[in-house]
Amino acid sequence: MPQKRRQKKAIECFYKAAAKISFSNTNRAIAIYKKILNISSSDIPAYEGIINILSKSGLVAEQKKYLLSLAQLYQNTGDFKKANSIFRKIQELDPTNKAAEVFFSRGKTNATKNNPQG
């Protein structure tokens, strides 16, 4: 079986496992999502899964770390509207966040400048 296909299959298995244990054992679920990110560092649902768990657990510092990674991923793919939305969430958690300040100072929010909700 080719490497990409094995990776895709592994990711599918990890998602099934994460769904079964997501809120009964948050540490294990986060570990599974991290394994997915080790296989595919641009897997948006894995970032979202970690962020969701961290948010519900009140782990703001870790949540910001993964939000920043997700925002950078959106920036790298040119999806500035989604990056804008993520950076707004970061600013809600940390109003003085430098990465968010830099993003907004660069004018990457043109598509949503008149709509702060993004």
Secondary structure, DSSP 8 states (H G I E B T S, - for coil): --HHHHHHHHHHHHHHHHHHHTTT-HHHHHHHHHHHHHH-TT-HHHHHHHHHHHHHHT-HHHHHHHHHHHHHHHHHTT-HHHHHHHHHHHHHH-TT-HHHHHHHHTTTTGGGTT-TT-
